[in-house]
Amino acid sequence: MSAYDPYRRKVLIIQSRFYPDISDEIFKGAKLVLERKNVNFNSISVPGSLEIPSALSFSIHTRYGGYIVLGCVIRGKTSHYNLVCQESIRGVMNLACKHKLALGFGIITAENKKQALERASVKKGNKGGQAAETCLQMIKIKKP
């Protein structure tokens, strides 16, 4: 019998494409971590961060070992920012707890685009890489 390999199943990345340049950078950070650790993954894209919980819900029973959610919400001139931040986070976390998911959370909330780009950048904040590392740590904690 071989030793337990926590990464034997694929990881799913769910990525919001609302800000494509920021999304590309966040995804790059997550992808680099997964590739460096030889973790197989699939990715799907959704229009915005509010759609991430629905996509996660659709994917829960497809036998992924872990999930990484990536997106960005930038404050605008209305209260919409607060709603999107709160509801996307609440939706993802409710599903993660209810279904015992190994999750890496990489939805950036920022005051402006410059701040978001800094947090997304692989060379600076690397939130995508951090989310991937978190997912892999949670997979190890969860075990079968």
N, C-alpha and C positions, 0 to 999 in steps of 0.2 A: 504494500500500500504506500502510495507517495504521500509526502508531507502536504499539509493543507496549503493551498495557494489562494490567498485572498483575492487575487486579481484574475482568477480563471474565467470569470464571466465578464461580459462587456459592460462598459460604462456608457450611459447616454448623456450627451450634452444637449440641453435645450437652450436655444439662444434667441433672444429678441434682436430683430434687425432694424429697430426704429432709427438708430443712429449708426449707419453702416460702417463708418470709419472707426468708431469706438468699438462696435461689435467685433470687427475684424481683429482689433488689437487684443481684446479680452479673450477671444477664441484662440488666438495665436499662443497666448500664455498658457491656457489650459492644455492645448494640443501638445506643446513642447514638454510639459510635465508628463503627460500620459505616454507620449512616444519614448521619452527618456527611460520610463519605467516599464516599457513593453506592455502597456495596457491597451487592449483592443477597445475601440469606441465607435459609436455611431453618433451622428449629430442631426438635429432637426432645427428648423428655424420657424419662428413665429413673428407676427407683425410687431408686437410691442410687449412690454413687460406684463401687462394685465392678462395676456394670453398664456403666459408661462404656466400658471397653475392648471389651466385646462389641459395643456399639452402633457404636463406631468401626470395628471389624472388619467389621460388616455393611455399612457405608457406604463403605468404601474404593473400591470400583469403580463408584461412581455419579457420577464426574466432577466432584467439587467441587474448587475451586482451593485451598481451605484448610479447616482444621478448628479449632474452638475448643471446648475441654472445660471445663465449669464445674460446680463442686460444692462441697461442704463436709463435712468430717469433724471432729467435735468430740470431744475426749478424754472418755471415760467412766471407769467404775470398773474396767474389765477391760482385758485386752490386745487386745481387738478393734480398738481405735483404731489400734494399730501395724500390725496385719494389713491393715486397710482402706486405710490410707495407703500402705503399701509396695506392696501388690498393685495398687491402682488406678494408681499412678504407674508402676510397672514395666510393667503391661499397655499403658498408653497410650504410653509411651516406646519400648517394643519395637516396637509397630506403626508409630510415626512413623519410626523409624530403618529398619526393614525395608522399608517401602513409600515412603520418601522423602516424607513428608507435611509440608506447611507447617502447623505447629501452634502454636496459642496455648494455653498451659496455665493454667487458672484454677480449680484445685481448692484451696480454702482448707483448711489444717489449723490447728486452733485449740485452745487449752486450754479455752475456755469460749465460751458463746454471745455474750457481750458482745464479746469479742475478734473472733469471727467476723463479727459485724455491723459492727464498725468496719472490718475489712478489705474487706467486701463493699460498704460504703456508697460511692455515687458521689461523695459530698462528702468522704470521708476516704481510705480505702485504694484504692478503685476497682479491685479485682482483675479484675473483668469487663472493664473498659475496657483495663487493661494486657494482658490475654490477647488481646483483639481487636487491639490495636496490634502485639503480638508476631506474631500470625498474619499480619497484612498485611506486616510487615517480612520474614517468612520467605517469603511468596509472591514478593516482589520478589527475594529472594536466589535462590530456586529457579528461576524463569523456566522456559519450556518447553524 
